[in-house]
Amino acid sequence: MSTDLGTSTEANNRELIHFVTQQTRFALVNNILQHPKQLPSMYELEELNPSVSDATVYKHIQKLIDAGIVKEVALSDGERRQGYPWKFYGLTDDGRAFLEQHNLLAAEETLQRIYETISDKSEKMVKYENAPRPTVE
């Protein structure tokens, strides 16, 4: 199965839509969209998906990275702080364009409002949510 954004035939588009909208992967894309900085750490993604194992979250993020939908961004060595995450996950420009082209971003604002209402976040979750993030261009 070719899930690379580099090709854009109709069949590949349908395949990629199906790939991205698989339940766990689509939940992860939604978690990225709803995050205040749209750059959650792996811990935040794991906490937002308690019914999915940490290994499964990692596996699906890697698949989204391989497909060109998501990118991993990291703080430089000088910006890293002990006890805080330094790797984060966000949409690529091509991934965002693909999602927009196929109307998969329509609920972005609603997702962000829902995220703001989560009141039972652990102390670690709040700490990680407020951790420094790399500047993404």
MODELLER restraints for C-alpha pairs under 7 A, 6 or more apart:
rsr = mdl.restraints
at = mdl.atoms
rsr.add(forms.Gaussian(group=physical.xy_distance, feature=features.Distance(at['CA:2:A'], at['CA:12:A']), mean=6.94, stdev=0.5))
rsr.add(forms.Gaussian(group=physical.xy_distance, feature=features.Distance(at['CA:3:A'], at['CA:15:A']), mean=6.91, stdev=0.5))
rsr.add(forms.Gaussian(group=physical.xy_distance, feature=features.Distance(at['CA:3:A'], at['CA:16:A']), mean=5.33, stdev=0.5))
rsr.add(forms.Gaussian(group=physical.xy_distance, feature=features.Distance(at['CA:3:A'], at['CA:67:A']), mean=5.14, stdev=0.5))
rsr.add(forms.Gaussian(group=physical.xy_distance, feature=features.Distance(at['CA:4:A'], at['CA:67:A']), mean=4.51, stdev=0.5))
rsr.add(forms.Gaussian(group=physical.xy_distance, feature=features.Distance(at['CA:4:A'], at['CA:68:A']), mean=6.14, stdev=0.5))
rsr.add(forms.Gaussian(group=physical.xy_distance, feature=features.Distance(at['CA:5:A'], at['CA:67:A']), mean=6.32, stdev=0.5))
rsr.add(forms.Gaussian(group=physical.xy_distance, feature=features.Distance(at['CA:5:A'], at['CA:68:A']), mean=5.87, stdev=0.5))
rsr.add(forms.Gaussian(group=physical.xy_distance, feature=features.Distance(at['CA:20:A'], at['CA:26:A']), mean=5.71, stdev=0.5))
rsr.add(forms.Gaussian(group=physical.xy_distance, feature=features.Distance(at['CA:25:A'], at['CA:60:A']), mean=5.87, stdev=0.5))
rsr.add(forms.Gaussian(group=physical.xy_distance, feature=features.Distance(at['CA:28:A'], at['CA:45:A']), mean=6.88, stdev=0.5))
rsr.add(forms.Gaussian(group=physical.xy_distance, feature=features.Distance(at['CA:31:A'], at['CA:45:A']), mean=6.77, stdev=0.5))
rsr.add(forms.Gaussian(group=physical.xy_distance, feature=features.Distance(at['CA:32:A'], at['CA:38:A']), mean=4.95, stdev=0.5))
rsr.add(forms.Gaussian(group=physical.xy_distance, feature=features.Distance(at['CA:32:A'], at['CA:39:A']), mean=6.10, stdev=0.5))
rsr.add(forms.Gaussian(group=physical.xy_distance, feature=features.Distance(at['CA:32:A'], at['CA:40:A']), mean=6.15, stdev=0.5))
rsr.add(forms.Gaussian(group=physical.xy_distance, feature=features.Distance(at['CA:32:A'], at['CA:90:A']), mean=6.07, stdev=0.5))
rsr.add(forms.Gaussian(group=physical.xy_distance, feature=features.Distance(at['CA:33:A'], at['CA:108:A']), mean=6.02, stdev=0.5))
rsr.add(forms.Gaussian(group=physical.xy_distance, feature=features.Distance(at['CA:34:A'], at['CA:108:A']), mean=6.63, stdev=0.5))
rsr.add(forms.Gaussian(group=physical.xy_distance, feature=features.Distance(at['CA:34:A'], at['CA:111:A']), mean=4.86, stdev=0.5))
rsr.add(forms.Gaussian(group=physical.xy_distance, feature=features.Distance(at['CA:34:A'], at['CA:112:A']), mean=4.13, stdev=0.5))
rsr.add(forms.Gaussian(group=physical.xy_distance, feature=features.Distance(at['CA:34:A'], at['CA:115:A']), mean=6.00, stdev=0.5))
rsr.add(forms.Gaussian(group=physical.xy_distance, feature=features.Distance(at['CA:35:A'], at['CA:112:A']), mean=6.55, stdev=0.5))
rsr.add(forms.Gaussian(group=physical.xy_distance, feature=features.Distance(at['CA:35:A'], at['CA:115:A']), mean=6.97, stdev=0.5))
rsr.add(forms.Gaussian(group=physical.xy_distance, feature=features.Distance(at['CA:38:A'], at['CA:90:A']), mean=5.95, stdev=0.5))
rsr.add(forms.Gaussian(group=physical.xy_distance, feature=features.Distance(at['CA:39:A'], at['CA:88:A']), mean=5.38, stdev=0.5))
rsr.add(forms.Gaussian(group=physical.xy_distance, feature=features.Distance(at['CA:39:A'], at['CA:89:A']), mean=5.06, stdev=0.5))
rsr.add(forms.Gaussian(group=physical.xy_distance, feature=features.Distance(at['CA:39:A'], at['CA:90:A']), mean=4.87, stdev=0.5))
rsr.add(forms.Gaussian(group=physical.xy_distance, feature=features.Distance(at['CA:40:A'], at['CA:88:A']), mean=5.41, stdev=0.5))
rsr.add(forms.Gaussian(group=physical.xy_distance, feature=features.Distance(at['CA:40:A'], at['CA:89:A']), mean=5.69, stdev=0.5))
rsr.add(forms.Gaussian(group=physical.xy_distance, feature=features.Distance(at['CA:41:A'], at['CA:85:A']), mean=6.47, stdev=0.5))
rsr.add(forms.Gaussian(group=physical.xy_distance, feature=features.Distance(at['CA:41:A'], at['CA:87:A']), mean=6.06, stdev=0.5))
rsr.add(forms.Gaussian(group=physical.xy_distance, feature=features.Distance(at['CA:41:A'], at['CA:88:A']), mean=4.42, stdev=0.5))
rsr.add(forms.Gaussian(group=physical.xy_distance, feature=features.Distance(at['CA:41:A'], at['CA:89:A']), mean=6.29, stdev=0.5))
rsr.add(forms.Gaussian(group=physical.xy_distance, feature=features.Distance(at['CA:42:A'], at['CA:88:A']), mean=6.78, stdev=0.5))
rsr.add(forms.Gaussian(group=physical.xy_distance, feature=features.Distance(at['CA:44:A'], at['CA:125:A']), mean=6.40, stdev=0.5))
rsr.add(forms.Gaussian(group=physical.xy_distance, feature=features.Distance(at['CA:46:A'], at['CA:54:A']), mean=5.72, stdev=0.5))
rsr.add(forms.Gaussian(group=physical.xy_distance, feature=features.Distance(at['CA:46:A'], at['CA:57:A']), mean=6.35, stdev=0.5))
rsr.add(forms.Gaussian(group=physical.xy_distance, feature=features.Distance(at['CA:64:A'], at['CA:70:A']), mean=5.38, stdev=0.5))
rsr.add(forms.Gaussian(group=physical.xy_distance, feature=features.Distance(at['CA:65:A'], at['CA:71:A']), mean=5.42, stdev=0.5))
rsr.add(forms.Gaussian(group=physical.xy_distance, feature=features.Distance(at['CA:68:A'], at['CA:92:A']), mean=6.77, stdev=0.5))
rsr.add(forms.Gaussian(group=physical.xy_distance, feature=features.Distance(at['CA:68:A'], at['CA:95:A']), mean=6.27, stdev=0.5))
rsr.add(forms.Gaussian(group=physical.xy_distance, feature=features.Distance(at['CA:69:A'], at['CA:91:A']), mean=5.81, stdev=0.5))
rsr.add(forms.Gaussian(group=physical.xy_distance, feature=features.Distance(at['CA:69:A'], at['CA:92:A']), mean=5.60, stdev=0.5))
rsr.add(forms.Gaussian(group=physical.xy_distance, feature=features.Distance(at['CA:69:A'], at['CA:94:A']), mean=6.76, stdev=0.5))
rsr.add(forms.Gaussian(group=physical.xy_distance, feature=features.Distance(at['CA:69:A'], at['CA:95:A']), mean=3.93, stdev=0.5))
rsr.add(forms.Gaussian(group=physical.xy_distance, feature=features.Distance(at['CA:70:A'], at['CA:89:A']), mean=6.59, stdev=0.5))
rsr.add(forms.Gaussian(group=physical.xy_distance, feature=features.Distance(at['CA:70:A'], at['CA:90:A']), mean=5.49, stdev=0.5))
rsr.add(forms.Gaussian(group=physical.xy_distance, feature=features.Distance(at['CA:70:A'], at['CA:91:A']), mean=4.36, stdev=0.5))
rsr.add(forms.Gaussian(group=physical.xy_distance, feature=features.Distance(at['CA:70:A'], at['CA:92:A']), mean=5.26, stdev=0.5))
rsr.add(forms.Gaussian(group=physical.xy_distance, feature=features.Distance(at['CA:70:A'], at['CA:95:A']), mean=6.58, stdev=0.5))
rsr.add(forms.Gaussian(group=physical.xy_distance, feature=features.Distance(at['CA:71:A'], at['CA:89:A']), mean=5.71, stdev=0.5))
rsr.add(forms.Gaussian(group=physical.xy_distance, feature=features.Distance(at['CA:71:A'], at['CA:90:A']), mean=5.52, stdev=0.5))
rsr.add(forms.Gaussian(group=physical.xy_distance, feature=features.Distance(at['CA:71:A'], at['CA:91:A']), mean=5.99, stdev=0.5))
rsr.add(forms.Gaussian(group=physical.xy_distance, feature=features.Distance(at['CA:71:A'], at['CA:92:A']), mean=5.69, stdev=0.5))
rsr.add(forms.Gaussian(group=physical.xy_distance, feature=features.Distance(at['CA:72:A'], at['CA:87:A']), mean=6.68, stdev=0.5))
rsr.add(forms.Gaussian(group=physical.xy_distance, feature=features.Distance(at['CA:72:A'], at['CA:88:A']), mean=5.68, stdev=0.5))
rsr.add(forms.Gaussian(group=physical.xy_distance, feature=features.Distance(at['CA:72:A'], at['CA:89:A']), mean=4.70, stdev=0.5))
rsr.add(forms.Gaussian(group=physical.xy_distance, feature=features.Distance(at['CA:72:A'], at['CA:90:A']), mean=6.65, stdev=0.5))
rsr.add(forms.Gaussian(group=physical.xy_distance, feature=features.Distance(at['CA:73:A'], at['CA:87:A']), mean=5.76, stdev=0.5))
rsr.add(forms.Gaussian(group=physical.xy_distance, feature=features.Distance(at['CA:73:A'], at['CA:88:A']), mean=5.25, stdev=0.5))
rsr.add(forms.Gaussian(group=physical.xy_distance, feature=features.Distance(at['CA:73:A'], at['CA:89:A']), mean=6.16, stdev=0.5))
rsr.add(forms.Gaussian(group=physical.xy_distance, feature=features.Distance(at['CA:73:A'], at['CA:134:A']), mean=6.99, stdev=0.5))
rsr.add(forms.Gaussian(group=physical.xy_distance, feature=features.Distance(at['CA:74:A'], at['CA:86:A']), mean=5.46, stdev=0.5))
rsr.add(forms.Gaussian(group=physical.xy_distance, feature=features.Distance(at['CA:74:A'], at['CA:87:A']), mean=4.39, stdev=0.5))
rsr.add(forms.Gaussian(group=physical.xy_distance, feature=features.Distance(at['CA:74:A'], at['CA:88:A']), mean=6.11, stdev=0.5))
rsr.add(forms.Gaussian(group=physical.xy_distance, feature=features.Distance(at['CA:74:A'], at['CA:134:A']), mean=6.32, stdev=0.5))
rsr.add(forms.Gaussian(group=physical.xy_distance, feature=features.Distance(at['CA:75:A'], at['CA:86:A']), mean=5.26, stdev=0.5))
rsr.add(forms.Gaussian(group=physical.xy_distance, feature=features.Distance(at['CA:75:A'], at['CA:87:A']), mean=6.67, stdev=0.5))
rsr.add(forms.Gaussian(group=physical.xy_distance, feature=features.Distance(at['CA:75:A'], at['CA:133:A']), mean=6.64, stdev=0.5))
rsr.add(forms.Gaussian(group=physical.xy_distance, feature=features.Distance(at['CA:75:A'], at['CA:134:A']), mean=5.18, stdev=0.5))
rsr.add(forms.Gaussian(group=physical.xy_distance, feature=features.Distance(at['CA:80:A'], at['CA:86:A']), mean=5.99, stdev=0.5))
rsr.add(forms.Gaussian(group=physical.xy_distance, feature=features.Distance(at['CA:84:A'], at['CA:128:A']), mean=6.34, stdev=0.5))
rsr.add(forms.Gaussian(group=physical.xy_distance, feature=features.Distance(at['CA:84:A'], at['CA:131:A']), mean=6.26, stdev=0.5))
rsr.add(forms.Gaussian(group=physical.xy_distance, feature=features.Distance(at['CA:85:A'], at['CA:128:A']), mean=6.62, stdev=0.5))
rsr.add(forms.Gaussian(group=physical.xy_distance, feature=features.Distance(at['CA:85:A'], at['CA:131:A']), mean=7.00, stdev=0.5))
rsr.add(forms.Gaussian(group=physical.xy_distance, feature=features.Distance(at['CA:99:A'], at['CA:105:A']), mean=5.98, stdev=0.5))
